[in-house]
Amino acid sequence: MDSSRWSGYPEVPLQNTVPPYAIHLIILTGKTDWAPHIEDEGLAAALIRAIDDRKKQDDSRPDGHIFHSIHDHDGASCRRILVTNASLPSSLSTQRGGQDVILLPDNVIIANVTPRRSSQLLDFVFGKPSTFVTRPSPYRNLILICGHGSKDRRCGTIGPMLRKSMQQSLRDACVADSQVALVSHLGGTIRS
């Protein structure tokens, strides 16, 4: 392959270029035309505010209270939470204004999440009992492709083409229990 056409790209590996995170909350919006900054509207904004508020409260807690903690490449504990909008539709939520949220790494779908219940969702994620309806995710493989055109025009152009190609490849290979979704910018809205 002629690498001269890529000469503008740095010769560095991609591994460890995105800070690690412990929890990924994927909001199933059923659309692809999100605001340029998802933290400015809707459920994503409410979740990000709740995460920021929780961080202020939890800074004094010992590490024993960390749920879903992982360790980064230096061995330090990581409590970062990534919030992403996805093009998949909410199919479990029955409450007016409720949306489904996929919780990773647990691979479960939590139904009826509203902006008013964002703090309750975090309580649930961190182990407190709740009335949220949960179901195992039907997706054994979930492929996320940035299609956030209002954030980056390139993603809005290439993302849908990549999704279509990936869906066709999965069908051709008879890969079951898989889903390809366009998502908001994967560089992310990560909260530490």
C-alpha positions in Angstrom: 0.0 0.0 0.0 1.3 3.4 -0.9 1.6 5.3 2.4 2.6 8.6 0.9 -1.0 9.6 0.6 -1.3 9.4 4.4 1.9 11.4 5.0 -0.1 14.0 7.0 -1.0 11.5 9.7 1.4 11.0 12.6 3.2 7.6 12.9 1.8 6.8 16.4 -0.4 3.9 17.5 -4.0 4.5 18.4 -3.8 2.4 21.5 -4.3 4.4 24.7 -5.2 7.6 22.8 -8.6 7.7 24.4 -8.6 7.8 28.2 -10.0 4.7 29.7 -13.5 4.7 31.2 -15.4 2.3 33.5 -19.0 2.8 32.4 -20.5 3.5 29.0 -24.2 4.8 29.0 -25.6 4.6 25.4 -28.9 6.5 25.0 -31.1 4.9 22.4 -32.5 8.0 20.7 -33.7 6.5 17.4 -32.2 9.5 15.5 -28.9 10.7 14.1 -29.3 14.5 14.1 -28.1 15.3 17.6 -27.0 18.8 18.7 -23.3 19.5 18.1 -22.8 19.2 21.9 -25.0 16.4 23.3 -24.3 17.8 26.8 -26.5 20.7 25.8 -29.9 19.0 25.5 -32.1 16.1 26.5 -31.3 13.0 28.5 -27.6 13.3 27.7 -27.4 16.7 29.3 -29.3 15.5 32.4 -27.1 12.5 32.8 -23.9 14.5 32.4 -25.2 17.0 35.0 -26.0 14.2 37.4 -22.6 12.6 36.9 -20.9 15.9 37.6 -23.0 16.4 40.7 -22.3 12.9 41.9 -18.6 13.4 41.4 -18.6 16.5 43.6 -20.4 14.4 46.3 -18.2 11.3 45.9 -14.8 13.0 45.9 -14.4 12.4 49.6 -15.5 8.7 49.5 -12.9 6.0 49.8 -12.2 3.8 46.7 -14.3 1.0 48.3 -17.4 2.8 47.1 -16.4 2.8 43.4 -18.6 0.6 41.3 -17.4 -0.7 37.9 -13.9 0.5 38.7 -11.2 -0.4 36.2 -7.5 0.3 36.2 -5.8 2.3 33.5 -2.4 1.2 32.0 -0.6 2.8 35.0 -2.7 0.8 37.5 -4.7 3.8 38.7 -8.4 3.4 39.4 -10.7 4.8 36.8 -14.2 6.0 37.5 -14.8 7.7 34.1 -18.3 7.5 32.6 -18.9 7.9 28.8 -22.3 9.2 27.7 -23.2 8.6 24.0 -26.4 9.0 21.9 -27.1 6.2 19.5 -29.3 5.8 16.5 -31.0 2.6 17.8 -34.6 3.1 18.8 -35.9 2.7 22.3 -38.1 -0.3 22.2 -38.7 -1.2 25.9 -39.6 2.2 27.3 -43.3 2.7 28.0 -43.2 5.9 30.1 -43.9 9.1 28.2 -40.5 10.7 27.4 -38.7 7.6 28.5 -35.7 6.3 26.6 -33.8 3.0 26.8 -30.1 3.2 27.9 -27.6 0.4 27.3 -25.3 0.0 30.2 -21.8 -1.3 29.4 -19.9 -3.3 30.3 -23.0 -5.1 31.9 -24.7 -5.3 28.4 -28.2 -4.6 29.8 -30.8 -2.2 28.6 -32.5 0.0 31.2 -35.9 1.3 30.2 -37.9 4.4 31.0 -35.0 6.7 31.7 -36.0 10.3 31.7 -34.0 13.5 32.4 -35.9 13.7 35.8 -34.7 10.2 36.6 -31.1 10.6 35.7 -29.9 10.7 39.3 -31.9 7.6 40.0 -30.3 5.9 37.0 -26.8 6.6 38.5 -28.0 5.3 41.9 -29.1 2.1 40.1 -25.8 1.8 38.2 -23.9 2.2 41.4 -25.8 -0.6 43.0 -28.9 0.8 44.7 -32.3 -0.9 44.3 -34.6 0.7 41.7 -37.8 0.4 39.9 -36.1 0.6 36.5 -37.0 -2.2 34.1 -33.9 -4.0 32.8 -33.4 -6.6 30.1 -30.3 -8.3 28.8 -29.2 -6.6 25.6 -30.2 -8.6 22.5 -26.9 -7.6 20.9 -24.0 -9.9 21.4 -21.9 -7.6 19.2 -22.6 -3.9 19.2 -20.6 -1.9 16.6 -20.6 1.8 17.2 -19.7 4.2 14.4 -19.5 7.9 14.8 -22.2 9.5 12.6 -22.4 12.9 14.4 -22.6 15.2 11.4 -23.4 18.3 13.4 -20.2 17.8 15.4 -17.9 16.8 12.5 -19.2 16.9 8.9 -16.8 14.0 8.0 -18.5 11.7 10.5 -21.9 12.7 9.2 -20.8 11.8 5.6 -18.7 8.7 6.2 -20.6 7.2 9.2 -23.7 6.2 7.3 -21.7 4.7 4.5 -19.6 2.7 7.0 -22.8 1.5 8.8 -24.3 0.3 5.5 -21.1 -1.5 4.6 -20.7 -3.1 8.0 -24.4 -4.2 8.0 -23.9 -5.9 4.6 -20.7 -7.6 5.7 -22.4 -8.9 8.9 -25.3 -10.3 6.7 -22.9 -11.8 4.2 -21.0 -13.5 7.0 -24.2 -14.7 8.7 -23.2 -13.0 12.0 -26.2 -13.1 14.3 -27.1 -11.1 17.4 -25.2 -8.1 16.0 -26.2 -4.5 15.6 -24.5 -1.5 14.0 -25.4 1.9 15.3 -24.4 5.4 14.5 -23.5 7.3 17.6 -22.6 10.8 18.8 -19.0 11.8 18.8 -16.9 8.9 20.2 -14.1 11.2 21.3 -16.8 11.6 23.8 -18.4 13.2 26.6 -16.5 11.5 29.3 -16.9 12.5 32.9 -14.2 11.6 35.4 
